[in-house]
Every structure is written in C-alpha cells, then in structure tokens.
Amino acid sequence: MSQILCPVPADQRPINEYRDLKASWFFEWSSWPRPRFQRRLLLLWGMAWLVSGPVAIASFSLKEAPIQTFLAGALGANFLLLLILLRLVLGWAYVGDRLQRPTVVYEETGWYDGQEWQKPEAELAQDRLIYTYELRPILQRLQMTLLALVIFSLGLALSWALL
C-alpha cells in the first residue's frame, strides 16, 4: 500500500536502488560467494598488472633492479584495485545509508526541487532488514578487503623503503 501512496519516483526508492545496484554487472560480483569474489579480485589485479608492469619495466632496469621493478608493478596494480574497491564501497554505502534512513530525499522533476518523504514503519523495517542481512555483509567484506589491500600496499611500500 505504501508503494501506491509513496510520492518518490520508482528509480529513487532505496529498495529499487538496492535491486538495481545488485543487478548491475559491476556491483553484482561483490555479492558472489567468497571464492568466486576472490577469483575476480585476482583477475582484476592481474589485469592491472598488464598496465602497471610495463610502466614499472620502463621506469626501472629489470636486470639491475628486479625487486624495485616488481614492487613498483605490484604497487601500481594495487592502486588500480584500490580504486575499484573504493568505488564499490562508496556505491554500496550510499544505498545502505538510504535504506537505513527513516526519510527518503528525492527530486520529483530532477530540477533541484528536493523533497523528503517519511517512510511508513513497515517499509522502514523492511529496508533495515534488507540492509542488515543482505547489504551489510557485502559492505563489510568490501571494507575488510580494502583494508587488507591497503595493508599489503603499505608492506610493499615499506619493503621499497628498506631497499
């Protein structure tokens, strides 16, 4: 019933934003089972190496400084993967925030006429359940992965500094 009384355009409703995000080709793999998700990350890291590796080889002599060449390539690949993970975290966090809020901020015509609609209790409870049991685990996995990659990058940078 709240769908009928809801003045928020369908594409701006938090539940629909969540469904759209989950169905998008870029964001959907965040919700895959852990082994498949990790394989995707390794694939992306390898693809990032295809860009950063040649740059590292062009920047350092592979024969004279193989460790620096490897570290530079790995840091470059990590940086590209960090950007991808950051985009995933920000996208999921935005939708998660909208699901948790008791009000929905929206634009009726798309011309800076911001409105705010109070969610009915049943819809708010549904949105919060979706956040708690579906979206938050995705967000936590991405945040932990991002943290692990940052720590790995700092380890590489520290190794570089110790050379």
C-alpha positions in Angstrom: 0.0 0.0 0.0 2.9 2.4 0.8 4.1 1.9 -2.8 0.8 3.5 -4.1 1.0 6.4 -1.6 4.7 6.9 -2.0 5.4 10.1 -3.9 9.1 9.0 -4.5 9.8 8.1 -8.2 10.4 4.4 -8.5 14.0 4.8 -9.6 14.8 6.9 -6.4 13.3 4.5 -3.9 16.0 2.9 -1.8 14.8 -0.7 -2.3 14.8 -0.2 -6.1 18.3 1.4 -5.9 19.5 -1.6 -4.0 18.0 -4.0 -6.6 19.5 -2.0 -9.4 22.9 -2.0 -7.8 22.8 -5.7 -7.0 21.8 -6.5 -10.6 24.4 -4.2 -12.2 27.4 -6.0 -13.9 29.9 -4.0 -11.9 28.4 -4.3 -8.4 26.9 -7.7 -8.6 30.1 -9.6 -8.1 30.5 -8.1 -4.7 27.7 -10.4 -3.5 29.2 -13.5 -5.1 30.4 -16.4 -2.8 33.8 -15.7 -1.3 35.9 -18.0 -3.6 34.3 -16.5 -6.7 34.7 -13.0 -5.4 38.4 -13.6 -4.6 39.0 -15.0 -8.1 37.5 -11.9 -9.6 39.8 -9.7 -7.4 42.8 -11.8 -8.6 41.7 -11.4 -12.2 41.4 -7.6 -11.8 44.8 -7.4 -10.1 46.3 -9.4 -12.9 44.7 -7.1 -15.5 46.0 -4.1 -13.5 49.5 -5.7 -13.8 49.1 -5.6 -17.6 49.1 -1.8 -17.2 51.5 -1.3 -14.3 54.0 -4.0 -15.2 55.2 -2.4 -18.4 55.3 1.0 -16.8 57.5 -0.4 -14.0 59.7 -2.1 -16.5 60.1 1.1 -18.5 60.8 3.0 -15.3 63.4 0.6 -13.8 66.0 -1.6 -15.3 64.7 -5.2 -14.9 68.3 -6.5 -14.9 69.7 -4.0 -12.4 66.7 -3.6 -10.1 64.4 -6.5 -10.4 63.0 -6.1 -6.9 62.2 -2.4 -7.4 60.6 -3.3 -10.7 58.4 -5.9 -9.1 57.5 -3.7 -6.2 56.6 -0.8 -8.5 54.4 -3.0 -10.6 52.7 -4.5 -7.6 52.0 -1.1 -6.1 50.6 0.1 -9.4 48.3 -2.9 -9.6 47.3 -2.4 -6.0 46.5 1.2 -6.7 44.1 0.4 -9.6 42.4 -2.4 -7.5 42.1 0.1 -4.6 40.2 2.5 -6.8 37.9 -0.3 -8.0 37.2 -1.4 -4.4 36.7 2.1 -3.2 34.1 2.7 -5.9 32.3 -0.5 -4.8 32.4 0.5 -1.1 31.1 4.0 -1.9 28.2 2.7 -4.1 27.0 0.1 -1.5 27.4 2.5 1.4 25.3 5.2 -0.4 22.4 2.7 -0.9 22.9 1.3 2.6 22.6 4.8 4.1 19.3 5.4 2.1 17.9 2.1 3.2 18.6 2.9 6.9 17.2 6.4 7.0 13.6 7.0 8.1 13.1 9.5 5.3 13.8 9.4 1.6 15.2 12.5 -0.1 14.2 12.7 -3.7 13.6 15.0 -6.6 10.2 15.0 -8.3 11.2 16.5 -11.6 15.0 16.3 -11.4 15.3 20.1 -11.4 16.6 20.8 -7.9 13.2 20.5 -6.2 14.4 18.3 -3.4 11.6 16.7 -1.4 11.6 14.5 1.7 9.2 11.6 2.4 8.8 9.9 5.7 8.8 6.1 5.3 6.0 4.2 6.9 7.1 1.9 9.8 6.6 -1.3 7.8 8.7 0.0 4.9 11.4 1.3 7.2 11.5 -2.1 9.0 11.8 -3.9 5.6 14.6 -1.6 4.4 16.5 -2.0 7.6 16.2 -5.8 7.4 17.5 -5.8 3.9 20.4 -3.6 5.0 21.2 -5.8 8.0 21.0 -9.2 6.3 21.9 -8.6 2.7 23.8 -5.3 2.2 25.9 -5.0 5.4 27.7 -8.4 4.8 28.6 -7.2 1.3 29.8 -3.9 2.7 31.8 -5.5 5.5 33.5 -7.9 3.0 34.5 -5.0 0.8 35.8 -2.9 3.7 37.9 -5.8 5.0 39.2 -6.5 1.5 40.0 -2.8 1.1 41.8 -2.8 4.5 43.8 -5.9 3.6 44.8 -4.4 0.3 45.9 -1.1 2.0 48.0 -3.1 4.5 49.5 -5.1 1.7 50.3 -1.9 -0.2 51.9 -0.4 2.9 54.0 -3.6 3.3 55.2 -3.2 -0.3 56.0 0.5 0.3 57.9 -0.4 3.4 59.8 -3.0 1.5 60.7 -0.4 -1.1 61.9 2.0 1.6 64.1 -0.7 3.2 65.9 -1.4 -0.1 
